[in-house]
Amino acid sequence: MNALLICPGPRPAVALLAENNPLATAPLLGKCLVEYWVEYLVGRSVTDILIRAADRPEQIAAVVGDGSRWGVHIVVESESQESSPAQAAAIYCAHWKDRPEFIVQLDHLPGRPGHRLFDSYAAWFNELYGWIPRAQTEDRIGQCEIEPGVWVGLRARISDSARFLPPCWLGDHVAINRDAVIGPGAIIEPGAIVGEGAHVTQSIIGAATFVGAQTKIENSIASRHTLINWSTNSSLRVPDACWLSSLRGPLCAQRPALGRGAMKIESDGNRLHISQIGELSAVNSTPFMDAIRETLTTAASLIEVDLTSTHFMDSCGLATLCSLHRITSALGIRLRLLHPRPPIQQLLKLTQLYEFFDIDGSAEPPPANGNIPGHRVSPQCPA
């Protein structure tokens, strides 16, 4: 029996999933979409498979090879753009004379024809979430259910103090450090590391991705240094490797090129207003604090830090705000952050600092920390 697989081309709705690999080979609970389909077809006595791919066919060929590991014959062909099933079938018949028994457009998982993966990031997450029980196939050597609804792969390293809230799925060679909270609805792809005290809820951590200590990943798809909130369809390039990074590349800050203009400080005696802060990072944190100390008077009762124009903030910038918070608290001065842009809001949430600060004028405050039943974390300001 013969089969024809048509790999997905570009899908604007989930473009970030295809940054490092074609969608047909995107990580999906330890395997990829094309592997699941090859296994499905082998189980139905298919012996020859033609795969047509418009997006990086060489990467797909590297995954499937010639099919010998499944006992089938596989050929990967390149095409200029993704074909429809009818177009691909016509090309197939021109080469092989007969029509294949199976013609599959790879936009869904086997047995899920009405559930397309690439309509949105939410669709991707929901399909992977629903696939968790089906991922426990016989060829998953070493995969086991360590407690009801919690599946763990081969050679995983898990701290005794880590906490699991089912359902959750952990791939091979993952590391979960002490006091981490995994779940509910967490998928940790192979080779990922979750740091001490981190939380992963209703989220996917990509293969070989590092999640830093005390970082909170919620309703998101985290891969390398990219964080996608599937519930709001927003994304963030996380600026510091200490929060989120790839374990396959150099650890470096994802810092955009910015023109650093002079910030503006206005004082009317009891109120200090700081604005025009293009970035708050290791580059300008010391001058930022020095300028505030020079302007601060004993009569001041309020300091406002306007983040409207702040496009970049790293761990040093956050630590500076925390230091300013400690100083103002000791002096009995109120500190208020104004109008943080969505990426800055996401950073504050990622580091569990959103509720620590007095924030005014946010476009859409992140949801409360109520998604983990019976568990709430009081945000702690880093030292």
Secondary structure by P-SEA (a helix, b strand, c coil): cbbbbbbbccccccccccccccccccccccccaaaaaaaaaaaacccbbbbbbccaaaaaaaaccccccccbbbbbbbccccccaaaaaaaaaaacccccccccccccccccccccccccaaaaaaaaaaacccccccccccccccccccccccbbbbbccbbbcccbbbccbbbbccccccccbbbbccbbbbccbbbbccbbbcccbbbcccbbbccbbbcccbbbcccccccccccccccbbbcccccccccccccccbbbbbbcccbbbbccccccccccaaaaaaaaaaaccccccbbbbbccccccccaaaaaaaaaaaaaaaaacbbbbbccccaaaaaaaaaacccccccccccccccccccccccccccccccc
